[in-house]
Amino acid sequence: MSDFISSFWSYYIAVIALGGIVWCVYLLFSQRAWLKRNVQAVESTGHVWDDDLTELNNPVPRWWTVMYLLLCAAALGYLVLYPGLGSYKGLLGFTAGQEVVQDQQALNIRIQPVYERFREMPVPEIANDDQARTIGQRLFLNNCAQCHGSDAKGGRGFPNLTDSDWLWGGEPEQILQTITKGRHGVMPAWAAMIKPEDASAIAQYVRSFSGLAHDPLRLNAGKRGFETYCAACHGAEGKGNPLMGAPNLTDGTWLYGSSEATIVETILNGRDNQMPAQETYLTPEQIRLLTAWVWGQSNR
C-alpha cells in the first residue's frame, strides 16, 4: 500500500474507483428497455453496404447487462476485502509485499536440506564443491551482478572481485561480514582545505606509487600534502587500511580511474560508496555459499 503525503490523495483515488463502478451501473440501467425506457427492439443506423448489408442498432441483451452488474458487485466486494480505496487496507489486510515474504519463507524451508550439508563445512571446502559453486553463482547473478557485473569484474565505482585487491579484506570471514552487514566507504572531500593546484601535486605523488607517469618536479609538494591529509587513512606508504576501507594506492588497482583529473576530483570532492547489507534478503546459509563463491574467484 502506498504512503500518501496527504489524505486528499487517498480520498481522490477512492472516489475515482467507486465513481467508476457507480457510472457503469448507471449506464447499464439507463440503456435497458425492461426498466420502462422506450427503446426499439431493432433500429437501423442508416449505414448500408453492397445494397444488402445494413448496420443495425440492437438494444443491449439482458444477459449481458446482468453479467456486468454482477461484475460491478464483484468489484465492490474486492474493494471491501482488499486494498484499493486509497489508504484503506481491506478487511483481509492483504499486501503484495507480505505475500512475497511468505513465499520466500516457504521456499527457504523447502530448500533447507540443500544447504544443510554445507553448514559446518569451511568456506575453502565449499568453494571447491561443484554443487555449492553452482548455487553460489546463481545467488551472485541474482543479487550482486547488477553492480559487480556477471563476470564479477566490477566497473567504475564497483570493486573487481576476481583479483587479489580487497578494500575491506579478502579473508572468508571478512567477505562474509561484508555481504552480511554491508560496507560504507567514505573518502572525505578536501576542497575546503586543499587548493586545486595542491591537489594536482598530491595526484602526481599518488600516481608515482604504482609507477604511473608523473611530474618529478611536483613530487616533494605532493608528498607534503599527502602526509598532511592522506596518510592518516592510506598510510605513509600509501598501502591503505582494510579496517577503514582505505584503498591501497600502490598496486595499480583503481576504483574510479588513475588519471590526474580523476584523482584530483576524488581529493577535492570525495567519494561515498555503500555496499548494501544482504542479511535482510538472504539466509545465513545462502550468504555462506555466496561468500565461498566470491572467495573462490580469486583463490581457486
N, C-alpha and C positions, 0 to 999 in steps of 0.2 A: 504494500500500500504506500502511496506517495505521501510525503510530508509537505503540506501546503504552507506557504508563507503567510497566507491569510485565509480565514474561514470563508471568505467570499468565494474563492475558487472551489471549495468543497460544495457549497450550495449551487454554484454555477453548473458544475458537472452533473449534480443530482437532478437539477431542473431540466437540463438537456436530455438526460437519459429517460426520465419519466415523461417529459413532454413529447418525446418521440413516440412512446407507446400510446399515450393519450391521442395524439394526432392520427396514428394508424387506426385505432379503434373508431374514432370519429369518421374517418374516411371510409372505412368498411361499412358502417351503418348508414352513412349518407347515400350510399350507392345501391341500397337494397330495395327492390320493388316490394318485397314482402314486409317491409316496415311502413307500408302505406304511402310509398312515394310512387308517383305515376311515371313509370319507365316502360317504354315499349319493349316488347319481347325481343324483337329484332328490328333494326333500322339500318338503312343504307347510309354510308358516308358520302355517296356520290362519286366515288372513285371506281372506275371500270377499266379493265384491261382486256384487250383482244375481244371486245364486244360481249363476252360472256363471263368474265371473271370480275366479280363485284366485291368490293371491300365492305363488310358488314360491321356494325357496332352492336355486339351482343352484350347483354347485361351480365354482370359477374355471377357465376354459378353459386348456389347456396353452399355446396360442399367446400368450395374454395374459400368463401367468407368464413365459414365455421372453422376451417383449418387455421386460418390466420388469426382468428380470435383466440383459439387455443394456444397458438404460438405467443400471442401477447400475454396470455395468462401465465405461460411458462416463463416468459421474460420477467414478469413481476415476481414470480416465485424465486427465480435465480437471484434477483437483486435483493430479496429479503434474506436469502441464505448465504450469499457470497458477497464480497466487497465489489461495489460497482457504483455506489452513490457517494462519490467524494470520500470523506473520511469515515464513512460508515463501514464497519468491519464485517458485517454479516453475522447471522446467528451462529453459523458454524465456525467462525473465526479462522477461515482458511486463508493461507498466504502461499504464493508460489515458492517463496524462499524457504518456508517451513517444510514444504513438500520435498524440496531439493535436499535439505538437511536430513530428513527422514530416509530418503532414498540412499544417500551417502552412508548413513549409519547401517542400513540394511546390507548394503554392498560390502562394507568393511567387515561385518560379521560373517558374511558368506565367503569372503576370500581370506579370512584369518588363517585357516590351515595352510595356505600357500606360504605365508610369511613365518609360520611357526618354526620351521627348521633353521631359519636364519637368526632367530632371536639371540642366541648366545654365541654365534659364530663371529670371530674377529673380522673387522672390516676388510683387511687384506685377503682373507679367505673368501669372503663374499664377493670381492672384486674378481676373483678367479673362477667363480661359479657361473656356468653358462646361463642357467635359468635366472639367477639373480641379475646378471648383466642385462638380460633381455627386459626384465621388469624395470630395472633402474633406468634403462634408456627410454622406455615408454614414459616413465614418470618425468624424466628430464624434458622430453619433447612436449609433454602436456603442460608443464609448469615452469620451465626455465628457458626453453629455446626462444621464446619471444624476445628476450633480452640478450642472451648469450649466443644465440644462433643455433641452428640444428646440428652444426658440427662442433659446438661448444667453444669455438674460437673467438667468440665475443665480437666487439666492434667498438667504435668511438664511445668512450664512457662506460663500456661494459667489459669486464675482465675476460681475458682468454683463460679458459680452464684446462687447456691441454699442455701448457708449458709448466715450467718449474717456478714461475714468479707468482707469489701469493701476497696479497695486501695484508691479510689477517692470519696468515699461516696456513700451510698445506698439509698438516698432520690430520689424520682421520677425525680426532676429537675437535680440532679447530674447524674443519669443514662442517662437521655435524652441528656445531654451535652456530655457525654462520647460517646454515639452512634453517635451523630450528628457530632461532631468535632474530635473524636478520642482522644487518650491519648498517651503520650510518657514518659514512666518512665525510668529514668536513675539512676543506682547506680554507682557512680564513682569508678574506680579502685584505690586501695591504695598501690599497690605493690611497688611503688617508695618511699613510706614513712613508710610503716609498714613491719617489718620483719615477715617471716612465723611463727616463734615461738610466736611473739606478737599477730599475727592474730589468732593463735590457742588459746591463752589465752582469747582473746575477744570472740571467738566462745564458749568457756566454759561459760563465763559470760552470753552470749546471750541465751544459752540453759537453763540456770538456770531460766530465766524469766518465762518459761512455764512449769517448773518442770521436765525437761528432765535430764537424768543422766549427771553429770558434776563433774569436779575435784575441790573440795573446796579450795585446796591449790593454785589454779591459779586464783581464783575469784578476788582478790584485783588487781592483774596486769591486768586482763581483764577489770575490772571496769574502771581503769585509762585510758586504751586505748579506751574504749567505750565512755567515757565522752570527750575524746580529739577529736576523729574522727567521732563518730557516733551520738552523742546526738543532734547535730545541726539539723538533719533531723528526727531522730526517737524519739527524746525527751529523757529527762534524765531517764524516767522510761521505755523507750522502747515501748511506746504505739503508736508510729507512728504519721503521719501528713497527713490527707486526702488532704490538699491543695497542697502538694508536691508529693502525691502518695507514700509516705514513709510508708511501711507496719508496722502494729502492730506486735511486736516481742514477745508479752506476751500471745497470745491467742491460741497458738498451731497450727495455720494455716501457712503452709509453701508453697511458690510458687515453689521453686526448691528442697526442701528437708531440713530436720533438722539435718542431720549428721554433725559431726565436719568438715569432709573433704569438704562437700558441702558449709558450711558456710565460711570456710577459702577461698575456691575458689571464693565465692561471694565477700568477703572482698578484696582479692588481685587483682582479675581480673575484678570485677564489673559486672553489668548486664545492658542490653539495651533492653527494651521491648516496642513495639509500637502497639497500637490498632488503626487500620486504620479508618479514618472518613468514615461514611456511607452516608453523605449528598449528595454525587455525585451519589449514586446508588439507594437510597430510597427517596421517597417523605416525606415531613414533617408528613403527615397523617400516613404513614407506620411506620415511626420512633416512632411516638406516641404510636401506638399499640404494637410495639416491646418493647418499654420501659415498658408498662404496663405488658406485659407477663413476662419480666425479673424480674421486681419488684415483681410480684406475686409469683415467685418461692421461695422467702424467706419471704413472708409476707401474705400468704394465709393459 
